[in-house]
């Protein structure tokens, strides 16, 4: 009984000792983790990491991770003590082995942390140097000016701009972007050392190979970037020179005077030609940069396109000359023809014919329309020739077809206008004759002439020839059948009387043989239809 009591008292004391050890370890863990979290919050570890990622929130709670690691490490020590007090030999050995491994690995972790801190400091310094150097060189302003955007006058007047962190950049900043690239490349270069300090040799080899490849590629990338930057600025300088020279020659005012454009518009001819010159320079520059990078699959299509474009420049220049000459010649010829026709009195013809009551304005007069038709015809012919010179044979064929149909349509309109004029003459002549049913006959005559001229106009234009022929034949056949039915059925008595009259006249006036006598033939009394 005493032995059992002693044994029971020993077990209880062991359990109480283990519980006290765990509680003490738990309290110490809470205290240490709270202290570590407080220190890390004071140094703003999460904010600094978030600030290093261009103002974005950090992906991990580093303060919680570090304080949590310290918490569980102290808990493991408490568990080891508790298991030892309880006499759990195997559990004690396992926890002790884990603690030994963790403590032996801590120097590696501390070394990796030191390397990470060094990498972070170096990366921030390099990022600041690159960003401030590019900002001092006004790279963003230069690219903004090259895109055509200008800062506001009040922004230009500020002598001391605010710090970079307080500026509200309206668009992406090239200086900041390049600074971030340098920042992460610095971390990438430190990765092999960090992985080596942690003993992760399996990750060291691929990362080291990646870093070596990047270091080997950096000179090529720098050469390509230098080619692009120099070529870009040269192209912009040449573009501005060409644009200013063309603007000084008055080419924008010339196009405004000829009616092609206005010098007050946003897009001017000098700007367009300057942009073309810029493209002619920048495309070979981009091709050279791609060849430097070894991207032949992308550079070859650009080279082929540029070769074809350069080969087509003489043809494009010839086509532009043809269109320019045709434009000025067309304007001169159209104006001359319009003046001649207006001097001949063509604009007053519709009024004299009764088609209009008063003359129309100069823009819609017959002389103006005729001049416009002549100008359009000249430009279409010149466009056909220009398309043929460039090599656009399909476009030339299409313009030729359009011109043929346009001529047919114009001829059809002229023929229909003549028909309207003749219909008006016939209408007035029948109305002025004073015969019975003159109004009905005049309308029938006018409609008949208009329908006939419309059919002829459609036939000349070549539109629906079969339909016009069929419709015209059906109308004439219907009229003939209607006349035959009306004369043969509804007017049989009238027809019989008329035929009798014609027969009686034929009997009373037989044909006489030719004679040399001067005696006149005996007079025949006139007959009436009632006598027949």
GIPE-V47688 format. One record per residue. RES is the residue in one letter. SS is DSSP state (A for helix, B for strand, O for the rest). Layout:
res;ss
RES;SS
RES;SS
This chain:
res;ss
X;O
X;A
X;A
X;A
X;A
X;A
X;A
X;A
X;A
X;A
X;A
X;A
X;A
X;A
X;A
X;A
X;A
X;A
X;A
X;A
X;A
X;A
X;A
X;A
X;A
X;A
X;A
X;A
X;A
X;A
X;A
X;A
X;A
X;A
X;A
X;A
X;A
X;A
X;A
X;A
X;A
X;A
X;O
X;O
X;A
X;A
X;A
X;A
X;A
X;A
X;A
X;A
X;O
X;O
X;O
X;O
X;O
X;O
X;O
X;O
X;O
X;A
X;A
X;A
X;A
X;A
X;A
X;A
X;A
X;A
X;A
X;A
X;A
X;A
X;A
X;A
X;A
X;A
X;A
X;A
X;A
X;A
X;A
X;A
X;A
X;A
X;O
X;O
X;A
X;A
X;A
X;A
X;A
X;A
X;A
X;A
X;A
X;A
X;A
X;A
X;A
X;A
X;A
X;A
X;A
X;A
X;A
X;A
X;A
X;A
X;A
X;A
X;A
X;A
X;A
X;A
X;A
X;A
X;A
X;A
X;A
X;A
X;A
X;A
X;A
X;A
X;A
X;A
X;A
X;A
X;A
X;A
X;A
X;A
X;A
X;A
X;O
X;O
X;A
X;A
X;A
X;A
X;A
X;A
X;A
X;A
X;O
X;O
X;O
X;O
X;O
X;O
X;A
X;A
X;A
X;A
X;O
X;O
X;O
X;O
X;O
X;O
X;O
X;A
X;A
X;A
X;O
X;O
X;O
X;O
X;O
X;O
X;O
X;A
X;A
X;A
X;A
X;A
X;A
X;A
X;A
X;A
X;A
X;A
X;A
X;A
X;A
X;A
X;A
X;A
X;A
X;A
X;A
X;A
X;A
X;A
X;A
X;O
X;O
X;O
X;A
X;A
X;A
X;A
X;A
X;A
X;A
X;A
X;A
X;A
X;A
X;A
X;A
X;A
X;A
X;A
X;A
X;A
X;A
X;A
X;A
X;A
X;A
X;A
X;A
X;A
X;A
X;A
X;A
X;A
X;A
X;A
X;A
X;A
X;A
X;A
X;A
X;A
X;A
X;A
X;A
X;A
X;A
X;A
X;A
X;A
X;A
X;A
X;O
X;O
X;A
X;A
X;A
X;A
X;A
X;A
X;A
X;A
X;O
X;O
X;O
X;O
X;O
X;O
X;O
X;O
X;O
X;O
X;A
X;A
X;A
X;A
X;A
X;A
X;A
X;A
X;A
X;A
X;A
X;A
X;A
X;A
X;A
X;A
X;A
X;A
X;A
X;A
X;A
X;A
X;A
X;A
X;A
X;O
X;O
X;A
X;A
X;A
X;A
X;A
X;A
X;A
X;A
X;A
X;A
X;A
X;A
X;A
X;A
X;A
X;A
X;A
X;A
X;A
X;A
X;A
X;A
X;A
X;A
X;A
X;A
X;A
X;A
X;A
X;A
X;A
X;A
X;A
X;A
X;A
X;A
X;A
X;A
X;A
X;A
X;A
X;A
X;A
X;A
X;A
X;A
X;A
X;A
X;O
X;O
X;A
X;A
X;A
X;A
X;A
X;A
X;A
X;A
X;O
X;O
X;O
X;O
X;O
X;O
X;O
X;O
X;O
X;O
X;O
X;O
X;A
X;A
X;A
X;A
X;A
X;A
X;A
X;A
X;A
X;A
X;A
X;A
X;A
X;A
X;A
X;A
X;A
X;A
X;A
X;A
X;A
X;A
X;A
X;A
X;A
X;O
X;O
X;A
X;A
X;A
X;A
X;A
X;A
X;A
X;A
X;A
X;A
X;A
X;A
X;A
X;A
X;A
X;A
X;A
X;A
X;A
X;A
X;A
X;A
X;A
X;A
X;A
X;A
X;A
X;A
X;A
X;A
X;A
X;A
X;A
X;A
X;A
X;A
X;A
X;A
X;A
X;A
X;A
X;O
X;O
X;O
X;O
X;A
X;A
X;A
X;A
X;A
X;A
X;A
X;A
X;A
X;A
X;A
X;A
X;A
X;A
X;A
X;A
X;A
X;A
X;A
X;A
X;A
X;A
X;A
X;A
X;O
X;O
X;O
X;A
X;A
X;A
X;A
X;A
X;A
X;A
X;A
X;A
X;A
X;A
X;A
X;A
X;A
X;A
X;A
X;A
X;A
X;A
X;A
X;A
X;A
X;A
X;A
X;A
X;A
X;O
X;A
X;A
X;A
X;A
X;A
X;A
X;A
X;A
X;A
X;A
X;A
X;A
X;A
X;A
X;A
X;A
X;A
X;O
X;O
X;O
X;O
X;O
X;O
X;O
X;O
X;O
X;O
X;O
X;O
X;O
X;O
X;O
X;O
X;O
X;O
X;O
X;O
X;O
X;O
X;O
X;O
